[in-house]
Structures are given as C-alpha cells and as structure tokens.
Amino acid sequence: MTESRRLLADETPFPEDLDQRLREQFTFLVEVDQLKTVLRQSPLAATDRRENDAEHSWHLAMMVVLLAEHSDEPIDVSHTVQLVLIHDLIEIYAGDTPLYDQAAGEDQRERETRAADELFALLPEDQAPRVRALWDEFEERRTPEARFAKAMDRLQPLLLNWMARGGTWRTPGVTADDVRKRKAVIGEASERLWDAGRLLIDEGEARGWSRDD
C-alpha cells in the first residue's frame, strides 16, 4: 500500500481495543464502500443515470444465480458469485475503464494489478491471498466459473444498452461489429447466451441503435 493513501477508516478510527483481525476486515469493508461511487458508462434501465460499480456487481451476482443453467460447463454457483462480487473492487483505486475506450485500455492491466496489490493487502494475512486469488481467477478465465463470470460481465451492459436503445453502442467511432467482437467472450461460456446476445445486437443495429460498418 502506498504511504500517501489515506483510508476511509482513518477518518473515524476504530476503538483501540477492537480485535486486530476484525479491525483489518472492517477497514477493508469500509474501504470498498467506495465502489458505490465509481461510475460506469452503462445507463440504468430503471432511471436516467449511469450505474455504479456496486450496482453492476450486484446485478452480475443476480445473473449468475438465474442464468447458471445456461453455462456450457457445470459451474459452482457460489464460487462464481464470489468472482463477480470481487472482480471490480480494484476500480476503487484504478478507476473504471470503458470497454470501447482503446486509449484508456492500454495501461489497464498495469493500473489494476497495482490496485489489487494495494487493496487486498488490507485484509488479514491469511485472507488476503484467498481474495486476491479470486480476482486473478476472474482475470485469467481458466476455470468454467471464471469464464461464466466474464460472460455475465459482458452480457449485463448489453442488456442495459438494449433497454437504453443503444446506450454506449452509440459511442463515437464504435460500430455494431465492434460490439460483437467485444461481446464474443460470452460464447466462451455459453453458446445459448451468446446466441441471445447476438440477437439483441443484430436487432439493435437494424433499429438504428448502433452504427453499421
């Protein structure tokens, strides 16, 4: 952790006689409350504003519970829910990187790895590597659970953009083909969900909600 960063818990210090393990866990839990302030590009379906990272992570967890039956491989739902709840915590320090912002994506991995090193180190020594391993698993997509978690991460904004009649599909310079390429990772976990995703993208293009090529 960098010496210059002031933690949220420092603003109202916990009592000195609080158990040390709980102090570290509470400090982490207070720190990740900042996830509610990290705005994404995706518009909400229910109201006229952008969603934040905490809302996004909750929505992914709900999608895992409901859509796990469509995974091409058997998955552990509980483990997959953990992956989607952890995956964006690093954006508290690294910031959100819009999917279609190519320039911002150039140093994304470096920024996010530094953030992971700093954030997860706040946890107790035995817990930090377990939580960090969840983040690494999501990023590497080597397990069926991680592939499905990533698929949900791509499918969720697709649904929101459909409800917004374009949303970020209307980003300058982005075409319907770009959207298909970015979302194709859904097919690595579920052929059925990718078929549905392509249907929404194709229909959105037909309705003029995205640019053709």
Secondary structure, DSSP 4 states (H G I P E B T S, - for coil): --TTPPPGGGGSPPPTTS-HHHHHHHHHHHHGGGGGG-EEEEEPSSSSSEEEHHHHHHHHHHHHHHHGGG-SS---HHHHHHHHHHTTTTHHHH----TT-TTTTTTHHHHHHHHHHHHHTTS-TTTHHHHHHHHHHHHHT-SHHHHHHHHHHHHHHHHHHHHTTTGGGGSTT-BHHHHHHHHGGGGGT-HHHHHHHHHHHHHHHHTTSSB--
